[in-house]
Amino acid sequence: MVLYNFHKARLIVEKQLINNVEPSLGIKMDKAQNEQKVKEVMSSLDTHDAILDVTFPFRRDDASYELIYGYKAHYKNHRTPLRGAISYSLDVSRDKILALSTLSGFNNALAKIPFGGSSAGLKINPINYKDTELRRITHRFVVEMYRKGFMAPSIDICAPEKGTTEREMSWMADFYVRTYGYGDIYAKTCVTGKTLDMGGLVGFKSGAADGLFMCLDSFINNEQLMAKLNLTVGWNDKTYIIQGCGHIGTKIITHLSRVGAKLIGIQTTRGSIISKDGIKGEDIVMYRKRTGTIIGFPGAQPYLTEKNILEEPCDILILAAAEQVITSSIAPLLNTKVILEASNGPITPAADTLLLKKNVLIIPDILANSGASTVSFLEWMNTMEPIRNIRLRYKRNSDVVFLKSVEEALNRQDYNLEIRPLPEVLDGILGSTPRHLTYAGLEFVAQRAYKKVLNITEQFNLGIDIRTAAYVAAIRRIFRDVYNYIY
């Protein structure tokens, strides 16, 4: 699917690149040579720089043996280090890791995160292993990646994904620091998404969901786009259905509950619930956290019809579960105006085409999921430059002192005034915690990418085809890096 979207965008942007690109580094080329180089560079963008296949025997605590299969893919080394998530799941495959590494590369390029794209995974179900076994498997994977040149702070950094958490990331960082990274003060930067005591970032866990909400919020408050969809601007009276109620899903529900959107349905692998009157976001999140399921929630009814709950009428449909859940067979039955891709590749290319013809706005994964890359970059930078927190405290104290000095200067002139900052100003001075900085970084990156994509839709008359516009933006950025360093 990623390569299909790439080639669709390539047909739009390649001619412009041929006409506008200027050879750099003092290399002289005529028009024909330049056109050939542009086409060859574009063709190289649908290939990968490297792929690692790993197979190793593992002895379990009960003395039985099994083979562990793993993969690691590098998309392009146009920016280093590369950044990619690691999954522990039975649906991990070579093709999937290749696709995710490509998507990671385009995602980082669109968000202007200075990382290349990569991805990794082990074909295991983590719940079938004891913690001690899982830790040994993780350590062995680190060994395999490092020995083959697929892991190091300057080469490739890892982040959590499906089946992995801050625990696995901390295991990887600790093992690397104590072995291959011994003597390197930046060794911990080989992994992001670690626990706080291992150098993790405050706000990392919610970063992906925060970025998703910021992206969705920008589109819902866009007057021109909402007019094309015959929707009002803002969150008032907006209804939504969400597929998936895991970590990302519950965080999104919390955000949308805060702004006043009405949740009317939830679909999970264990079943679905619905309530036309609305499901209270805070209540369902607490119930899910307490019971581990949404089934039996007293504030909604089980969805027991033969229809798919995703076909129910709503303003916004959020896909936060698996890939390829919306196919050409179900796409015509959807009754929604906006779809948010909160998971990777939930809509097939055929379904995407049908939905665009129905005038459905799709906020694609390449744009919506920039939050995960952003918090990885912020953690990476924070580990590289921890002095920033000292600067933060100094600025906070200096702002308070400045306001106090202004008050004293005025009082010396017999004004007898007391300066009281507005609550939002005071929050900015006293509340600039690392969590606030993380949120501010996410907001900046999300807004920048959103504006860039909208400009491209206007430039190429793409209408509401946000996905193609996002790929055009990403291709342009990667193309410049690769083009200028091919001799």
Secondary structure, DSSP 8 states (H G I E B T S, - for coil): -HHHHHHHHHHHHHHHHHHH----TT----HHHHHHHHHHHHHHTTS-SEEEEEEEEEE-TTS-EEEEEEEEEE---SSSSEEEEEEE-TT--HHHHHHHHHHHHHHHHHTT-S-EEEEEEE---GGGS-HHHHHHHHHHHHHHHHHTT--BTTTEEEEE-TT--HHHHHHHHHHHHHTTTTT-TTGGGGB-S--GGGT--TT-TTHHHHHHHHHHHHHHT-HHHHHHTT--SSSTT-EEEEE--SHHHHHHHHHHHHHT-EEEEEEETTEEEEEEEEE-HHHHHHHHHHHSSSTT-TTSEE--SSS-GGGS--SEEEE-S-SS-B-TTTGGG---SEEEE-SSS-B-HHHHHHHHHTT-EEE-HHHHTHHHHHHHHHHHHHHH-TTHHHHHHHHHHHHHHHHHHHHHHHHHTT--------HHHHHHHH---HHHHHHHHHHHHHHHHHHHHHHHHHHTT-TT-HHHHHHHHHHHHHHHHHHHT--
